[in-house]
């Protein structure tokens, strides 16, 4: 069996324009963001899972016709192959426990508790792979490692495996995956659906109406920014995929990393770009995306998107503990935001270490 693939062409009447030129398509598919994955069954809410803003990342869909289970992951292609073990285990009928130990990983790859079944895999790449510099993503090397790893696991676990590495890129950065069947739908913009911006591609943002209020635009932009920041590293370090939607329960994305919080604080306080460049360099990251658009790197989509997402994540801040707007700021570090005193007091146990290490007045001197 091979997964079915189709195309959905969106016109102006299908899209909602947001401030800053963003285009939003309201859908009945559960949205998954960078560095996250979804687990869906035929009984899951909505029509399935989806993801968007796929630029230099890779989307991997795992589907088993035997179990009817499907996963969708959105991550850079420098992730360790072992990060897929919980996904493979769950899709093929297992519990799919996150963060397995080294011994558990070895036992899985050697075939412990094997369940014979079929496994379909479909791999999709973002729009940045169309750029002349896309060779730096080393997809050829990654897909070779991917096929070897999954082939080894399939042989040990008696899995009938079929892998499709699609050459068709996600032109709008978005894709839908049906529950139950794993059917894949590319999203494309019809001619005239988006403003003519030859220097900057406008990705489509997918929005599941039933989750509005639980997952605000601020949280969306924050998670996209964290993923883009990690992906902008010159020497990226793989991080585990985080479970964002588990068949019935939606989970908010992982929390802000240290460098992301420092950058958002700097931008929110209106500091010059030199201050943000200093933060970037202190973490050993490239700061060429901070430039004003006249550098060699300024034309690369991933750097332009990162800069845009930083600005949005800084302006539209939600509370650290809920989806309400964060109108109150920690006075000591000015790097945490809350809806009021109650949530600020509740978060102090978690926030106090970062706060004491990043007092704002100390950082300025």
Buried (B, 14 or more C-beta within 10 A) or exposed (E): EEBEBEEBEBEEEBBEEEEEEBBBBEBEBBBBBBBBBBBBBBEBBBBBBBBBBBBBBBBBBBBBBBBBBBBBBBBBBBBBBBBBBBBBBBBBBBEBEBEBEEEBBEEBBEEEEBBEBBBBBBBBBBBBBEBEBBEEBEBEEBBEEBBEBBEEBBEBBEBBBEBBBBEEBBBBBBBBBBBBBBBBBBBBBEEEBBEEEEEEBBBBBBBBEEBEEEBBBBBBBBBBBBBBBBBBBEEEEBBBBBBBBBBEEBBBBBEBBBBBBBBBBBBBBEBEBEBBBBBBEEBEBBBBBBBEEEEEBBBBBBBBBBBBBBBBBBBBBBBBBBBBBBEBBBEBBBBBBBBEEEBBEEBEEEBEEBBEEBBBEEBEE
